[in-house]
Structures are given as C-alpha cells and as structure tokens.
C-alpha cells in the first residue's frame, strides 16, 4: 500500500507501492460475493483473463445492497 497520495505507483515509488485507498464506498462480506453471488464459481468457469462475467458479478455486488439483484449489503460499522 502506498503511504500517501503523492507517492508514485510502481517501483519508482519505493518499496514497490502498487495501490492506495482513494475513496471507501462500501464494505461487503466475502461470503456474499464469492458464494451467494457466485463469483468464485464464475472465476473457475471462465478460467482466463479478462473474466467479463466475473467482473460484472463484482460490479453488481457493490452497485446494489439487494442480494436478489446481485448486490451485497454494506457491512460497515
């Protein structure tokens, strides 16, 4: 994780900084995503990059809180 907003991503940033939190929108339960919405099985079935169906499952999980619509509820405190 990058230590600040100005640290460049990649090896140039020192300590191989590869990601940073820009904005927290929602926190979901992994069980909802992987099992209830089927992301794990989708990943296995697609088997190779770019995983378009799996990407859509991930998007839907964060776009809605209604499980019947592919969403997962926010579990933030």
C-alpha positions as CSV (number, residue, x, y, z in Angstrom):
1,X,0.0,0.0,0.0
2,X,1.2,3.5,-0.8
3,X,1.9,5.6,2.2
4,X,0.5,8.8,0.8
5,X,-1.2,10.4,-2.2
6,X,2.0,11.8,-3.7
7,X,3.9,8.5,-3.7
8,X,4.1,7.3,-7.3
9,X,2.7,3.9,-8.0
10,X,5.1,1.1,-9.1
11,X,8.8,0.6,-8.4
12,X,9.5,4.3,-8.7
13,X,7.5,4.9,-5.6
14,X,9.9,3.0,-3.4
15,X,9.0,-0.2,-1.6
16,X,7.0,-1.2,-4.7
17,X,3.9,0.8,-3.9
18,X,1.2,-0.7,-6.0
19,X,-2.1,0.5,-4.5
20,X,-3.8,3.2,-2.3
21,X,-7.2,3.9,-0.9
22,X,-8.7,6.7,-2.9
23,X,-12.3,6.6,-1.5
24,X,-14.1,4.0,0.5
25,X,-17.6,3.5,-0.9
26,X,-18.8,0.2,0.6
27,X,-17.6,-2.8,2.5
28,X,-19.1,-6.2,1.7
29,X,-18.9,-9.7,3.1
30,X,-16.7,-12.1,1.1
31,X,-19.2,-14.9,1.6
32,X,-21.9,-12.8,-0.1
33,X,-19.6,-12.1,-3.1
34,X,-17.9,-15.4,-3.5
35,X,-20.7,-17.8,-2.6
36,X,-24.1,-16.1,-2.7
37,X,-23.4,-14.2,-5.9
38,X,-21.3,-16.9,-7.4
39,X,-18.0,-15.0,-8.1
40,X,-15.8,-18.0,-7.2
41,X,-17.6,-20.4,-9.5
42,X,-17.7,-17.8,-12.2
43,X,-14.0,-17.3,-12.0
44,X,-13.4,-21.0,-12.2
45,X,-15.8,-21.4,-15.2
46,X,-14.3,-18.5,-17.2
47,X,-10.8,-19.7,-16.4
48,X,-8.8,-16.9,-18.1
49,X,-8.4,-13.2,-18.2
50,X,-10.3,-10.8,-18.7
51,X,-13.2,-12.6,-16.8
52,X,-16.1,-10.4,-18.2
53,X,-18.9,-12.3,-16.3
54,X,-16.9,-12.3,-13.1
55,X,-16.2,-8.6,-13.4
56,X,-19.9,-8.0,-13.7
57,X,-20.6,-10.0,-10.6
58,X,-18.1,-7.9,-8.7
59,X,-19.6,-4.7,-10.1
60,X,-23.1,-5.7,-9.2
61,X,-22.1,-6.7,-5.6
62,X,-21.0,-3.1,-4.9
63,X,-23.7,-1.4,-7.0
64,X,-26.6,-2.7,-5.0
65,X,-27.4,-3.9,-1.5
66,X,-30.2,-6.2,-2.7
67,X,-29.0,-9.8,-3.0
68,X,-31.7,-10.8,-5.4
69,X,-30.4,-8.1,-7.8
70,X,-26.8,-9.4,-7.5
71,X,-25.8,-7.0,-4.7
72,X,-24.3,-7.4,-1.3
73,X,-25.3,-5.4,1.7
74,X,-22.8,-2.9,3.2
75,X,-21.3,-4.3,6.4
76,X,-19.6,-1.1,7.5
77,X,-19.9,-0.3,11.2
